[in-house]
Amino acid sequence: MVFGDEQVLNDVSWEFEEGRIYGIVGNNGSGKTVLMKCICGFLIPTRGKIFVDYKQIGKDVDFPEDIGLIIETPGFLPGLTGLKNLEILASLRKKVVRPAIRDTIRKVGLDPDLKKNVSKYSLGMRQRLGIAQAIMEDPSILILDEPFNGLDKKGVAQIHQLILELKRQHKTILLSSHSQNDIDVLCDIVCEMDGGTLRCIRDRSREG
């Protein structure tokens, strides 16, 4: 992946398997977010191919159909409640109904009956709502870029448990985090992005 004269991704070749949590670590600017945006179809690589569920991104489909994501700061309509925001997003594909949306909001530690508009939400509440948006349609693949931003210690523990439960449901999960504890608690395989190259630095299935 090349931006101008800068090569951000360099011959990245990887197959992500079902039912595993992959941690993507690396310094700022190493290419982690660019890789995730390519997988989601937000960016098309200058060379090479990306397949999600056997469909080539940018050719067979523009965006993967069965994927949930949180990349960078979640964007919502500030003058509406969290529930109303998710209902509007859900109406685009009509894959999830109101009771399921309410249940998802509870799963991330928010109150679906909260009348407060998103403009009044704390950073942590917005992050929780972003995670709810990512998982509400029950996708088989989750791309979570720094999902713990703004969460306090209790919130981080709650979302850890949620992510582990999603793994037990055989979801494929890619996440990045600056916290080593997040990576240690959650990830089966840890991959380091360095200079645009991705390499495995830990595989729990090969340990012990």
Residue pairs with C-beta under 8 A, 6 or more apart in sequence:
1 7
1 8
1 9
1 31
1 34
1 38
1 43
1 45
1 46
1 196
2 8
2 46
7 196
8 31
8 34
8 196
9 31
9 34
9 35
9 38
9 45
9 196
10 195
10 196
10 197
11 48
11 197
12 35
12 48
12 196
12 197
12 198
14 191
14 198
16 22
16 172
16 174
17 172
18 140
18 170
18 171
18 172
19 167
19 170
19 171
19 172
20 167
20 172
20 173
20 188
20 189
21 163
21 167
21 173
21 175
21 186
21 187
21 188
21 189
22 172
22 173
22 174
22 175
22 187
22 188
22 189
22 190
22 191
23 175
23 176
23 177
23 182
23 183
23 186
23 187
23 189
23 190
23 191
24 32
24 35
24 36
24 174
24 175
24 176
24 191
24 193
24 198
25 32
25 176
25 177
25 183
25 190
25 191
25 192
25 193
25 201
26 32
26 176
26 192
26 193
26 194
27 194
30 193
30 194
30 195
30 196
31 193
31 196
32 145
32 176
32 193
33 71
33 72
33 145
33 176
34 43
35 193
35 198
36 69
36 71
36 143
36 145
36 174
36 176
37 43
37 71
38 44
38 45
38 50
38 57
39 50
39 52
39 57
39 64
39 67
39 143
39 174
40 63
40 64
40 67
40 69
40 71
40 143
41 57
41 58
41 61
41 62
41 63
41 64
42 71
44 57
44 58
49 56
49 57
49 59
50 56
50 57
50 58
51 57
52 61
52 64
52 67
52 141
53 64
53 65
53 66
53 140
53 141
55 61
55 64
57 63
57 64
64 141
66 139
66 140
66 141
67 139
67 140
67 141
67 142
67 143
68 133
68 134
68 135
68 136
68 137
68 139
68 141
68 142
68 143
69 134
69 142
69 143
69 144
69 145
70 127
70 130
70 131
70 133
70 134
70 143
70 144
70 145
70 147
71 143
71 145
72 145
72 146
73 126
73 149
74 126
74 127
74 129
74 130
74 133
76 82
76 85
76 118
76 126
76 129
77 84
77 85
77 88
77 118
78 117
78 118
78 119
79 117
79 118
79 119
80 88
80 117
80 118
81 114
81 115
81 116
81 117
81 118
82 105
82 110
82 112
82 114
82 118
82 121
82 125
82 129
82 132
83 101
83 102
83 105
83 112
83 113
83 114
85 118
85 129
85 133
86 101
86 104
86 105
86 129
86 132
86 133
86 136
87 98
87 101
89 133
89 136
90 96
90 97
90 101
90 136
90 137
93 137
95 137
95 138
96 104
96 136
96 137
96 138
100 136
101 112
101 132
101 136
102 112
104 132
104 135
104 136
105 111
105 112
105 129
105 132
106 112
107 132
107 135
107 162
108 128
108 129
108 131
108 132
108 135
108 158
108 159
108 162
109 128
109 155
109 158
109 159
110 125
110 128
110 129
110 132
118 126
118 129
121 129
122 150
123 149
123 150
124 150
124 151
124 152
124 155
126 150
127 147
127 148
127 149
127 150
127 151
127 155
128 151
128 155
128 159
130 147
131 144
131 147
131 159
131 162
134 142
134 143
134 144
135 142
135 162
135 166
139 171
140 170
140 171
140 172
141 171
141 172
141 173
141 174
142 166
142 171
142 172
142 173
142 174
142 175
143 174
143 175
144 163
144 173
144 174
144 175
144 176
145 175
145 176
146 176
146 177
146 178
147 159
147 163
147 175
147 177
148 155
148 156
148 159
148 177
148 179
148 182
151 159
156 179
156 182
160 182
160 185
160 186
163 173
163 175
163 186
164 186
166 173
167 173
175 182
175 186
175 187
177 183
183 190
187 202
187 204
188 203
188 204
188 205
189 200
189 202
189 203
189 204
189 205
190 200
190 201
190 202
190 203
191 198
191 199
191 200
191 201
192 198
192 199
192 201
